[in-house]
Amino acid sequence: MQFLSGINRNVALLALSQALMMTTTSAIIASAALIGHALAEDKALATLPVAFQFVATMLTSIPASLYMRRVGRRWGFVTGATIGAAGAAIATAAIAVSSFWLFALGTALIGSMLAFGQFFRFAAADTAGPDMRSRAISLVLLGGVVAAFTGPNLARFTKDLFDPLVFAGTFAAIVLIYLAMGLVASLLTIPPMSAAEKRGPQRPLLEILSQPKCVVAILGAVSGYAVMTFVMTVTPLAMADCGFAFGDSASVIQWHIVGMFLPSFFTGHLVARFGATNIMIVGALLQALCVAINFAGIEYLNFVSALILLGVGWNFLFIGGTSLLTECYRPSEMAKTQGFNDFCIWGFVAVGAVLSGASIHHLGWAVVNAVTLPLIAMALIATAWLRFDLARHRAAA
């Protein structure tokens, strides 16, 4: 129990909370587009419930951050888990009555929960010293490795639990998982912000965002998440069109999530050793390689290898961008800067989820991959520029 003292205890609880949240998220990734396709009259709307989830995450990001500034991280996470349980219960009922729009409402509430859960990584950074922030963030995201195996298997084994209501059992199980996540979060002992921190000097948000380092941090995280979501969301549909069974696409999603979170064993160390910008550049190159593999063919090996690289690229861009962002604000500016960062991420992710469903339905798998290239290139160029600019300033100093 000595290990679970102080910061280590909080990081362990945050990692467990992250594992529970990502278990449900990966199960939803594996199933939501298929449920939407079954319930929607217009099949081009199959990914709309996923888009609703991301839109809700975007709209809740800033309010969630400000709410936690007032009540503290612990009660913010408990509130988020409660909202998620309500959303999963509504989604279960929607499948029972075959209502596409009720299912979209349920996924929207789950999206609001995700807005709270995205701050698990920042909560870890807040409890760690400056030298340990990237490693604390990595350790929390490492909870997603568990979800790589539990999430798709949760969807697979509960899919027909309430036969013939396909996937109703999955969302009923998700209700219980969110309740468990709230219980774990209630055990956190993160002290609230002091009065001095809350009342400390604050720059206007525009001034904070005008820092090149802040721009690149947000752009890297936005690019990594948007590209990943655009490709990942419709991969089960693309594989179904190619004749693969649900078990095959669930397996691909499972290994994709391994790629997302397994590198967290060492990403924090890499960021500390080589710098955030170098790791973000590698992340963008890995996502570009994912697109190249998807262009090369539609065999199972293409899907699984591309999705693994997509996940690793996201990990490098997301952890690198998050670490870079923590260098851009004062404690008193934390809530609004973190909230705006996640607002940007989930705004682009929501647009990607909407467009990906229509793109694969009307234009095909190749176009879904091609449209990600400009965003990857933008993140790569901006991060490379910042890297050389910082190196030039260090040399001048």
C-alpha positions in Angstrom: 0.0 0.0 0.0 3.0 2.3 0.2 2.9 2.5 -3.6 -0.6 4.0 -3.3 0.4 7.0 -1.3 0.4 10.6 -2.4 0.7 11.2 -6.1 1.2 7.6 -7.0 -2.2 6.7 -5.4 -4.0 9.4 -7.4 -2.2 8.4 -10.6 -3.2 4.7 -10.0 -6.8 5.6 -9.4 -6.8 7.9 -12.5 -5.3 5.1 -14.6 -8.0 2.7 -13.4 -10.7 5.3 -14.2 -9.2 5.7 -17.6 -9.2 1.9 -18.1 -12.9 1.8 -17.3 -13.8 4.7 -19.5 -11.8 3.4 -22.4 -13.3 -0.1 -22.0 -16.7 1.5 -22.7 -15.3 3.7 -25.4 -13.7 0.9 -27.3 -16.9 -1.2 -27.0 -18.9 1.8 -28.4 -16.3 2.2 -31.2 -16.7 -1.4 -32.2 -20.5 -1.3 -32.2 -22.0 2.2 -32.5 -21.7 2.6 -36.3 -23.2 -0.9 -36.8 -26.1 0.0 -34.5 -26.6 3.3 -36.3 -26.5 1.5 -39.7 -29.2 -1.0 -38.4 -31.5 1.7 -37.0 -31.2 4.5 -39.6 -33.4 4.6 -42.6 -30.8 6.6 -44.4 -27.6 4.5 -44.1 -25.4 7.5 -44.8 -26.4 8.6 -41.2 -24.9 5.5 -39.7 -22.1 7.4 -37.9 -24.4 10.3 -36.8 -24.8 8.9 -33.2 -21.0 8.8 -32.9 -20.9 12.4 -34.2 -23.5 13.4 -31.6 -21.2 11.9 -29.0 -18.3 13.9 -30.1 -20.3 17.1 -30.5 -21.5 16.7 -26.9 -17.9 16.2 -25.8 -16.9 19.4 -27.6 -19.8 21.4 -26.1 -19.2 20.1 -22.6 -15.4 20.5 -22.6 -15.3 24.1 -21.4 -18.2 23.9 -18.9 -16.7 20.7 -17.5 -13.4 22.4 -17.0 -14.9 25.4 -15.3 -17.2 23.1 -13.2 -14.2 21.2 -11.9 -12.4 24.4 -11.2 -15.2 25.2 -8.8 -16.0 21.8 -7.2 -12.6 20.0 -7.7 -11.5 17.1 -9.9 -13.0 14.3 -7.8 -16.6 15.5 -7.8 -16.3 16.6 -11.4 -15.4 13.0 -12.4 -18.2 11.6 -10.3 -20.7 13.9 -12.0 -19.4 12.8 -15.4 -19.7 9.1 -14.6 -23.3 9.7 -13.5 -24.2 11.4 -16.8 -22.5 8.6 -18.7 -24.6 5.9 -16.9 -27.8 7.8 -17.8 -26.7 8.0 -21.4 -25.9 4.3 -21.6 -29.3 3.4 -20.1 -31.0 5.6 -22.7 -29.0 3.9 -25.5 -30.1 0.5 -24.2 -33.7 1.5 -24.2 -33.3 3.0 -27.7 -32.1 -0.4 -29.1 -35.0 -2.1 -27.4 -37.5 0.2 -29.2 -35.5 0.5 -32.4 -35.2 4.3 -32.1 -32.3 5.8 -34.1 -32.7 9.3 -32.6 -33.1 8.1 -29.0 -29.9 6.1 -29.5 -28.2 9.3 -30.7 -29.5 11.1 -27.5 -27.9 8.3 -25.4 -24.5 8.6 -27.2 -24.7 12.4 -26.8 -24.9 12.0 -23.0 -22.1 9.5 -23.1 -20.1 12.2 -25.0 -20.7 14.7 -22.2 -19.3 12.1 -19.8 -16.2 11.8 -22.0 -15.6 15.6 -21.7 -15.2 15.1 -18.0 -13.1 11.9 -18.5 -10.6 13.6 -20.9 -9.4 15.6 -17.9 -8.0 12.4 -16.2 -4.7 13.2 -18.0 -4.6 16.8 -16.8 -5.5 15.7 -13.3 -2.4 13.5 -13.3 -0.3 16.4 -14.6 -1.6 18.7 -11.9 -0.5 16.3 -9.2 3.0 15.7 -10.6 5.9 18.1 -10.6 7.1 19.7 -13.8 9.7 17.0 -14.4 7.1 14.2 -14.1 4.1 15.6 -16.0 4.7 13.8 -19.3 5.2 10.5 -17.4 2.2 11.0 -15.2 0.1 11.6 -18.3 1.5 8.5 -19.9 0.8 6.3 -16.9 -2.9 7.4 -16.9 -3.3 6.8 -20.6 -1.7 3.4 -20.0 -5.0 2.4 -18.4 -6.2 2.2 -22.0 -4.1 -0.9 -22.6 -6.5 -2.9 -20.4 -9.4 -1.5 -22.5 -7.8 -2.7 -25.7 -8.8 -6.3 -24.6 -11.8 -5.7 -22.4 -13.7 -3.2 -24.6 -14.0 -5.2 -27.9 -14.5 -8.4 -25.9 -17.2 -6.7 -23.9 -19.0 -5.9 -27.2 -18.4 -9.4 -28.6 -19.6 -11.3 -25.6 -22.6 -9.1 -24.7 -23.7 -8.4 -28.2 -26.5 -11.1 -28.1 -27.1 -11.1 -24.4 -30.6 -9.8 -24.9 -31.2 -11.6 -28.2 -32.8 -10.5 -30.6 -31.9 -7.0 -29.3 -28.4 -6.9 -30.7 -26.0 -4.8 -28.6 -28.6 -4.0 -25.9 -26.6 -6.1 -23.5 -23.5 -4.2 -24.4 -24.9 -0.8 -23.3 -26.6 -2.3 -20.2 -23.1 -3.5 -19.2 -21.7 0.0 -19.9 -24.2 1.4 -17.3 -22.6 -0.7 -14.6 -19.0 0.2 -15.8 -19.8 3.9 -15.5 -21.1 3.5 -12.0 -17.9 1.7 -11.1 -15.9 4.4 -12.6 -17.7 7.0 -10.5 -16.9 4.9 -7.4 -13.2 4.8 -8.2 -13.1 8.5 -8.9 -14.7 9.2 -5.6 -11.6 7.8 -3.9 -9.3 10.5 -5.4 -7.5 12.8 -3.0 -6.5 15.6 -5.3 -6.6 18.9 -3.4 -8.7 21.7 -4.9 -7.1 24.8 -6.2 -6.1 27.2 -3.5 -7.7 30.6 -3.4 -4.4 32.2 -4.4 -4.3 30.0 -7.5 -7.9 30.8 -8.4 -7.3 34.5 -8.0 -3.8 34.6 -9.5 -3.0 36.9 -12.5 -4.6 35.7 -15.7 -3.8 36.7 -19.3 -6.6 36.9 -21.9 -7.2 33.6 -23.6 -6.2 35.0 -26.9 -2.8 36.0 -25.5 -2.2 32.5 -24.2 -3.3 31.0 -27.5 -1.0 33.3 -29.5 2.1 31.5 -28.2 3.5 29.4 -31.0 4.1 26.6 -28.6 0.4 26.6 -27.6 -0.7 26.7 -31.2 1.4 23.7 -32.1 0.3 21.8 -29.0 -3.4 22.2 -29.8 -2.9 21.6 -33.6 -1.0 18.4 -32.8 -3.6 17.0 -30.5 -6.4 18.1 -32.8 -4.8 16.5 -35.9 -3.9 13.2 -34.1 -7.5 12.8 -32.7 -9.3 14.0 -35.8 -7.4 11.8 -38.2 -7.7 8.8 -35.9 -11.5 9.3 -35.5 -12.1 9.8 -39.2 -10.4 6.5 -40.1 -11.3 4.5 -37.0 -15.0 5.2 -36.9 -15.8 3.8 -40.3 -13.3 0.9 -40.2 -16.0 -1.6 -39.0 -18.2 -0.5 -41.9 -15.4 -0.7 -44.4 -14.5 -4.2 -43.2 -18.2 -5.3 -43.4 -18.3 -4.0 -47.0 -15.2 -6.2 -47.7 -17.0 -9.3 -46.3 -15.3 -9.5 -42.9 -17.3 -10.7 -39.8 -17.9 -8.6 -36.7 -15.3 -10.6 -34.8 -12.7 -9.5 -37.4 -13.5 -5.8 -37.1 -13.7 -6.1 -33.3 -10.2 -7.7 -33.4 -8.8 -4.8 -35.5 -10.3 -2.3 -33.1 -8.7 -4.2 -30.2 -5.2 -4.0 -31.7 -5.8 -0.4 -32.7 -6.5 0.4 -29.0 -3.3 -1.5 -28.1 -1.5 0.8 -30.5 -3.1 3.8 -28.9 -2.2 3.0 -25.3 0.7 0.5 -25.1 3.3 3.0 -26.1 2.3 4.9 -22.9 4.8 2.6 -21.2 7.6 4.7 -22.7 6.1 7.8 -24.4 6.5 9.9 -21.3 10.2 8.9 -21.1 10.7 9.6 -24.8 9.1 13.1 -24.4 11.4 13.8 -21.5 14.5 12.6 -23.4 13.9 13.8 -26.9 11.4 16.6 -26.5 7.7 16.9 -27.2 8.1 18.2 -30.8 10.3 15.3 -31.9 7.8 12.8 -30.6 4.9 14.7 -32.3 6.7 14.7 -35.6 7.2 10.9 -35.4 3.5 10.6 -34.6 2.4 12.5 -37.7 4.7 10.4 -39.9 3.2 7.2 -38.4 -0.4 8.4 -39.2 0.8 9.1 -42.8 2.1 5.6 -43.0 -1.3 4.3 -41.8 -2.9 6.0 -44.8 -0.4 4.6 -47.2 -1.1 1.0 -45.9 -4.8 1.5 -46.3 -4.2 2.7 -49.9 -2.2 -0.5 -50.5 -5.0 -3.0 -50.0 -8.1 -4.3 -48.2 -6.8 -7.5 -46.7 -7.1 -8.1 -42.9 -3.4 -7.5 -42.6 -3.8 -4.0 -44.1 -6.6 -3.1 -41.8 -4.9 -4.3 -38.6 -1.4 -2.9 -39.3 -2.8 0.4 -40.5 -5.0 0.8 -37.4 -2.1 -0.1 -35.0 0.1 2.6 -36.6 -2.9 5.0 -36.5 -3.1 4.4 -32.7 0.6 4.8 -32.1 0.7 8.0 -34.1 -2.2 9.3 -32.0 -0.4 8.4 -28.8 2.7 10.4 -29.8 0.7 13.4 -31.0 -1.7 13.4 -28.0 0.8 12.9 -25.2 3.3 15.2 -26.9 0.7 17.9 -27.5 -0.7 17.6 -23.9 2.8 17.9 -22.4 3.6 20.9 -24.6 0.3 22.6 -23.6 1.1 22.3 -19.8 4.1 24.6 -20.5 1.9 27.4 -21.8 -0.3 28.5 -18.9 -0.2 29.5 -15.3 -2.2 27.6 -12.6 -4.9 30.4 -12.6 -5.2 30.0 -16.4 -5.4 26.2 -16.3 -9.2 25.7 -16.6 -9.9 28.0 -19.5 -6.8 26.8 -21.5 -7.4 23.1 -20.9 -11.1 23.6 -21.7 -10.4 25.4 -25.0 -7.9 22.8 -26.0 -10.4 20.0 -25.6 -13.2 22.1 -27.2 -11.0 22.3 -30.3 -10.1 18.6 -30.3 -13.7 17.4 -30.0 -15.0 20.0 -32.5 -12.8 18.6 -35.2 -13.5 15.0 -34.1 -17.2 15.6 -34.3 -16.9 17.0 -37.9 -14.8 14.0 -38.8 -17.3 11.5 -37.4 -20.1 13.2 -39.4 -18.2 13.4 -42.7 -16.6 9.9 -42.4 -20.0 8.1 -42.5 -21.1 10.1 -45.5 -17.7 9.8 -47.2 -17.5 6.0 -47.0 -21.2 5.6 -48.1 -20.9 7.9 -51.1 -17.2 8.1 -52.0 -15.5 5.0 -50.6 -12.7 3.9 -48.3 -9.9 5.4 -50.4 -11.4 8.9 -50.1 -11.9 8.5 -46.3 -8.1 8.0 -46.1 -7.1 10.6 -48.7 -8.9 13.5 -46.9 -6.8 13.0 -43.8 -3.5 13.9 -45.5 -3.8 17.7 -45.5 -4.4 17.7 -41.7 -1.5 15.3 -41.2 0.8 17.6 -43.3 -0.3 20.7 -41.5 0.5 19.2 -38.1 3.8 17.9 -39.4 4.9 21.2 -40.9 3.9 23.3 -37.9 5.6 21.0 -35.4 8.8 20.8 -37.4 8.8 24.6 -37.7 8.4 24.9 -33.9 11.2 22.4 -33.3 13.7 24.3 -35.4 12.5 27.7 -34.0 13.1 26.5 -30.4 16.5 25.0 -31.3 17.4 28.4 -32.9 16.5 30.3 -29.8 18.4 27.9 -27.6 21.5 28.3 -29.8 21.2 32.1 -29.7 20.9 32.0 -25.9 
